[in-house]
Amino acid sequence: MPIVINAELQGLSNRLRHAGAVVLDEEQALKQDIRPARIGLLNLMPAPAMEATENQWLRYISNTVLQIEPVLMKFDDDPRERPGASRQKILERYTPFSEIKSLGLDGLIVTGDNLELRKENSTKNEALPFEEIKYGDSLKAIIDWAKENVFSTIYSCLASHFALNHLYEIERTISEEKIFGVFDHEIKRYSTHALVQGMDDLITAPHSRWGNMIPSTLKTKGVDVLAENEQVGWLLASDENASNGFDIYLQGHPEYDKYDLHSEFLRDWENGQKMPKDYYDSNNPAAMPKMTWANDARALHSNWMGALYKHFSSDLS
């Protein structure tokens, strides 16, 4: 919960705000009557993973000072909802973008999708062109709207690559081997970004992707790389938006559950997938997965919600 500081302790209030704490003055606290934060979730995952993806993201953002109103979003005339499509039934409980747009959102999460690769007349992995994604134009419209109207949007995995390509024309490359495992990432030195305040210098997160965008290219486009690993690239990046807020791009999956990489490995090992790096417990004869990123994931999501809370509380003054 936020810290309430009286007027006599303004110096303490300033120091705590600078340190990343959520602080209210007494007047704000007395007037506090905040509606729930409307957090949109544009779920692009395949049908078998959609409900698990809902659980992952909403679980982490639920541990917050704010009440959350989750808003499950789909595209208008969503091609994934055509008769007989695997996601048709699930998407019936999602709300079209046009209806959500009229009410607005405070935050938005856009998930990844399993649309990185294609193989045509070759055994070599090739990137699926973004223009071949059936919902691509609809996704661009949401990205453009969110930049102007949503305080903060998180783009995850494929969605981060799609958004960065759309906004900055940054090209994606495909690795020879899948970037697969759990990795440490060094936070940018002296960063004052709200998302990484109070975190350790090294944060841990899983990756499961073929695609990559070079950190130096992001930096030349004015996108701030907040945490990266020299071997596998960046985990977190951010830019400012036109809604006086910031957007977040994630190449990794801090939201993953303990057994997600394990399930992906079992699914793909017959096709030559190597074991995920630094994921299985080497001291366990059964090679069971070990969860090493949960605290960092909680801190990231808590910081994001804290930034939304500050945005809310500033509207009260």
C-alpha positions as CSV (number, residue, x, y, z in Angstrom):
1,M,0.0,0.0,0.0
2,P,1.1,3.6,-0.5
3,I,2.9,5.6,2.2
4,V,1.0,8.7,3.6
5,I,3.3,11.6,4.5
6,N,2.2,14.7,6.4
7,A,3.2,18.2,5.3
8,E,5.9,18.5,7.9
9,L,7.9,15.6,6.3
10,Q,8.0,17.0,2.8
11,G,11.7,16.2,2.6
12,L,11.1,12.5,3.4
13,S,8.3,12.5,0.8
14,N,10.6,13.8,-1.9
15,R,13.3,11.3,-1.0
16,L,10.8,8.4,-1.1
17,R,9.3,9.4,-4.4
18,H,12.8,9.7,-5.9
19,A,13.6,6.2,-4.6
20,G,10.5,4.8,-6.4
21,A,8.1,4.5,-3.5
22,V,4.4,5.2,-3.9
23,V,3.7,8.2,-1.7
24,L,0.5,10.2,-1.0
25,D,0.3,13.5,1.0
26,E,-2.4,13.8,3.6
27,E,-4.7,15.7,1.4
28,Q,-4.5,13.2,-1.3
29,A,-5.1,10.3,1.1
30,L,-8.2,12.0,2.6
31,K,-9.7,12.5,-0.9
32,Q,-8.7,9.0,-2.1
33,D,-11.6,7.4,-3.8
34,I,-10.0,5.8,-6.9
35,R,-12.0,3.8,-9.4
36,P,-10.5,0.4,-10.4
37,A,-7.7,0.6,-12.9
38,R,-8.8,-0.7,-16.3
39,I,-6.1,-3.0,-17.6
40,G,-6.6,-4.4,-21.1
41,L,-5.3,-7.8,-22.1
42,L,-5.0,-8.4,-25.9
43,N,-4.3,-12.1,-25.8
44,L,-2.7,-13.3,-29.0
45,M,-1.7,-16.8,-27.9
46,P,-3.0,-20.0,-29.5
47,A,-6.2,-21.5,-28.0
48,P,-4.6,-24.1,-25.7
49,A,-2.5,-21.4,-24.0
50,M,-5.0,-18.5,-23.8
51,E,-6.5,-19.2,-20.4
52,A,-3.0,-20.0,-18.9
53,T,-1.8,-16.7,-20.3
54,E,-4.7,-14.8,-18.7
55,N,-3.8,-16.4,-15.4
56,Q,-0.1,-15.5,-15.7
57,W,-0.5,-11.8,-16.4
58,L,-3.4,-11.2,-14.1
59,R,-1.9,-13.1,-11.2
60,Y,1.2,-10.8,-11.1
61,I,-0.7,-7.5,-11.5
62,S,-3.2,-8.5,-8.8
63,N,-0.6,-7.9,-6.0
64,T,-1.0,-4.2,-6.1
65,V,-2.2,-1.1,-4.3
66,L,-4.9,-0.7,-7.0
67,Q,-8.1,-2.5,-7.6
68,I,-7.9,-4.0,-11.1
69,E,-10.7,-4.3,-13.6
70,P,-9.3,-6.7,-16.3
71,V,-10.6,-6.0,-19.8
72,L,-10.2,-8.9,-22.1
73,M,-9.8,-7.4,-25.6
74,K,-10.1,-8.8,-29.1
75,F,-10.0,-7.2,-32.6
76,D,-13.0,-5.9,-34.3
77,D,-14.1,-8.5,-36.8
78,D,-11.4,-10.7,-35.3
79,P,-10.1,-13.3,-37.9
80,R,-9.4,-15.7,-35.1
81,E,-13.1,-15.8,-34.3
82,R,-14.3,-17.2,-37.7
83,P,-16.6,-20.2,-37.6
84,G,-14.8,-23.3,-36.6
85,A,-11.6,-21.5,-35.5
86,S,-9.9,-22.9,-32.4
87,R,-10.2,-19.6,-30.6
88,Q,-13.8,-18.9,-31.5
89,K,-15.3,-20.1,-28.3
90,I,-12.8,-18.4,-26.0
91,L,-13.0,-15.1,-27.8
92,E,-16.8,-15.0,-27.2
93,R,-16.0,-13.6,-23.7
94,Y,-13.6,-11.0,-25.0
95,T,-14.7,-7.4,-25.8
96,P,-14.1,-5.8,-29.3
97,F,-11.6,-3.0,-29.5
98,S,-14.2,-0.5,-30.7
99,E,-16.2,-0.9,-27.5
100,I,-13.1,-0.7,-25.2
101,K,-11.8,2.4,-27.0
102,S,-14.9,4.4,-26.1
103,L,-14.4,3.7,-22.4
104,G,-10.6,3.9,-22.4
105,L,-7.8,2.0,-20.6
106,D,-5.3,2.9,-18.0
107,G,-2.9,0.1,-19.0
108,L,-2.6,-2.5,-21.7
109,I,-0.8,-5.8,-22.1
110,V,-0.3,-7.3,-25.5
111,T,0.9,-10.9,-25.4
112,G,3.1,-12.9,-27.8
113,D,2.0,-15.5,-30.3
114,N,3.6,-18.5,-31.9
115,L,4.1,-16.9,-35.3
116,E,7.8,-16.4,-35.5
117,L,8.9,-18.9,-38.2
118,R,7.9,-20.3,-41.5
119,K,9.6,-23.0,-43.6
120,E,9.1,-22.9,-47.3
121,N,11.1,-25.2,-49.6
122,S,13.9,-25.2,-47.1
123,T,15.0,-26.6,-43.8
124,K,16.3,-23.2,-42.8
125,N,14.3,-21.2,-40.3
126,E,12.9,-18.0,-41.8
127,A,11.0,-15.2,-40.1
128,L,7.3,-15.0,-40.8
129,P,6.9,-11.5,-42.4
130,F,4.8,-9.3,-40.2
131,E,2.7,-8.3,-43.2
132,E,1.6,-12.0,-43.4
133,I,0.1,-12.0,-39.9
134,K,-3.7,-12.0,-40.6
135,Y,-4.5,-9.6,-37.8
136,G,-1.5,-7.3,-38.5
137,D,-3.4,-4.2,-39.6
138,S,-5.8,-4.5,-36.6
139,L,-2.8,-4.8,-34.3
140,K,-1.2,-1.7,-35.8
141,A,-4.4,0.3,-35.2
142,I,-4.4,-0.7,-31.5
143,I,-0.7,0.2,-31.2
144,D,-1.2,3.6,-32.7
145,W,-4.3,4.2,-30.5
146,A,-2.5,3.1,-27.3
147,K,0.4,5.4,-28.0
148,E,-2.0,8.3,-27.8
149,N,-4.4,7.2,-25.2
150,V,-3.0,4.6,-22.7
151,F,-0.6,5.6,-20.0
152,S,1.5,2.5,-20.3
153,T,1.4,-0.6,-22.6
154,I,3.5,-3.8,-22.2
155,Y,4.3,-5.6,-25.4
156,S,5.5,-9.1,-24.9
157,C,7.8,-11.3,-27.1
158,L,6.4,-11.3,-30.7
159,A,4.2,-8.3,-29.9
160,S,7.3,-6.3,-28.9
161,H,9.0,-7.1,-32.2
162,F,5.9,-6.3,-34.1
163,A,5.4,-3.0,-32.3
164,L,9.0,-1.9,-32.6
165,N,9.0,-2.7,-36.3
166,H,5.8,-0.8,-36.8
167,L,6.8,2.3,-34.8
168,Y,10.5,2.5,-35.6
169,E,11.0,0.2,-38.6
170,I,13.5,-2.0,-36.6
171,E,14.2,-5.3,-38.4
172,R,14.0,-8.6,-36.6
173,T,16.6,-11.4,-37.2
174,I,16.2,-15.1,-36.6
175,S,18.8,-17.0,-34.6
176,E,20.3,-20.2,-35.8
177,E,19.3,-21.8,-32.5
178,K,16.3,-21.0,-30.4
179,I,17.1,-18.7,-27.5
180,F,15.7,-21.0,-24.8
181,G,16.3,-21.0,-21.1
182,V,16.7,-18.8,-18.0
183,F,19.1,-16.0,-18.2
184,D,20.5,-13.1,-16.0
185,H,20.2,-9.6,-17.3
186,E,22.1,-6.6,-16.1
187,I,20.1,-3.5,-15.4
188,K,21.3,-0.3,-17.1
189,R,23.6,1.5,-14.7
190,Y,22.1,4.6,-13.0
191,S,18.7,4.0,-14.6
192,T,15.9,6.1,-13.1
193,H,13.1,4.3,-15.0
194,A,10.1,3.5,-12.8
195,L,10.1,-0.2,-13.9
196,V,13.5,-1.1,-12.4
197,Q,13.5,1.0,-9.3
198,G,14.6,-1.0,-6.2
199,M,15.6,-4.1,-8.1
200,D,18.8,-6.0,-8.0
201,D,21.5,-5.2,-10.5
202,L,20.9,-8.6,-12.1
203,I,17.4,-9.8,-12.9
204,T,16.4,-13.3,-14.0
205,A,13.8,-14.2,-16.6
206,P,13.1,-17.0,-19.1
207,H,13.4,-16.6,-22.9
208,S,11.7,-18.8,-25.5
209,R,12.2,-17.2,-28.9
210,W,13.9,-17.4,-32.3
211,G,13.6,-13.7,-33.1
212,N,15.9,-11.0,-31.9
213,M,16.4,-7.2,-32.3
214,I,19.8,-5.8,-31.7
215,P,20.1,-3.6,-28.6
216,S,22.3,-1.0,-30.3
217,T,19.6,-0.5,-33.0
218,L,16.9,0.2,-30.4
219,K,19.2,2.7,-28.8
220,T,19.8,4.6,-32.0
221,K,16.0,4.9,-32.4
222,G,15.6,6.4,-29.0
223,V,14.3,3.3,-27.3
224,D,15.9,2.9,-23.8
225,V,17.3,-0.6,-23.2
226,L,16.8,-1.2,-19.4
227,A,18.1,-4.7,-19.0
228,E,20.2,-7.0,-21.3
229,N,22.3,-10.1,-21.4
230,E,25.4,-10.0,-23.6
231,Q,24.7,-13.5,-25.1
232,V,20.9,-13.4,-25.7
233,G,20.2,-9.7,-26.0
234,W,17.8,-7.4,-24.1
235,L,15.0,-8.3,-21.8
236,L,13.4,-4.9,-21.1
237,A,13.2,-1.8,-23.2
238,S,11.0,1.3,-23.0
239,D,10.1,4.5,-24.7
240,E,7.8,7.5,-23.9
241,N,4.4,7.8,-25.4
242,A,2.0,10.7,-26.2
243,S,-0.1,10.0,-23.1
244,N,2.6,11.4,-20.8
245,G,3.5,7.8,-19.9
246,F,5.8,5.0,-21.1
247,D,5.6,1.7,-23.0
248,I,7.5,-1.5,-22.2
249,Y,8.9,-4.0,-24.6
250,L,9.7,-7.5,-23.3
251,Q,11.8,-10.0,-25.3
252,G,11.7,-12.5,-22.5
253,H,8.9,-14.1,-20.4
254,P,9.0,-13.0,-16.8
255,E,5.4,-14.0,-16.5
256,Y,6.0,-17.7,-17.2
257,D,5.1,-20.4,-14.6
258,K,7.6,-22.9,-13.3
259,Y,6.8,-25.6,-15.9
260,D,6.2,-23.6,-19.1
261,L,9.7,-24.1,-20.5
262,H,9.4,-27.8,-19.5
263,S,6.2,-28.2,-21.5
264,E,7.8,-26.4,-24.5
265,F,10.8,-28.7,-24.4
266,L,8.8,-31.9,-24.2
267,R,6.7,-30.6,-27.2
268,D,9.7,-29.8,-29.4
269,W,12.6,-32.2,-28.3
270,E,11.8,-34.7,-31.1
271,N,12.4,-31.9,-33.6
272,G,15.9,-31.4,-32.2
273,Q,15.2,-28.8,-29.5
274,K,18.0,-28.6,-27.0
275,M,17.4,-28.5,-23.2
276,P,16.6,-25.0,-21.9
277,K,19.7,-23.4,-20.4
278,D,20.0,-23.1,-16.6
279,Y,16.5,-24.2,-16.0
280,Y,16.7,-27.8,-14.7
281,D,18.2,-28.5,-11.3
282,S,21.5,-30.1,-12.0
283,N,21.6,-31.4,-8.4
284,N,18.3,-33.3,-8.9
285,P,18.7,-36.8,-10.4
286,A,15.2,-36.4,-12.0
287,A,16.3,-33.1,-13.6
288,M,13.3,-31.2,-12.4
289,P,12.7,-27.5,-13.3
290,K,13.8,-24.9,-10.8
291,M,12.0,-21.5,-10.5
292,T,14.5,-18.7,-10.1
293,W,12.7,-15.7,-11.5
294,A,9.4,-15.3,-9.5
295,N,10.7,-12.5,-7.2
296,D,12.0,-10.5,-10.1
297,A,8.8,-11.0,-12.0
298,R,6.8,-9.8,-9.0
299,A,9.0,-6.7,-8.6
300,L,8.7,-5.8,-12.3
301,H,4.9,-6.1,-12.3
302,S,4.7,-4.3,-8.9
303,N,6.8,-1.4,-10.3
304,W,4.5,-1.2,-13.3
305,M,1.4,-1.0,-11.2
306,G,3.1,1.4,-8.9
307,A,3.7,3.7,-11.8
308,L,0.0,3.5,-12.8
309,Y,-0.9,4.3,-9.2
310,K,1.2,7.4,-9.2
311,H,-0.5,8.4,-12.4
312,F,-3.9,7.9,-10.7
313,S,-2.9,9.7,-7.5
314,S,-1.6,12.7,-9.4
315,D,-5.1,13.1,-10.9
316,L,-6.4,13.5,-7.3
317,S,-4.3,16.6,-6.5
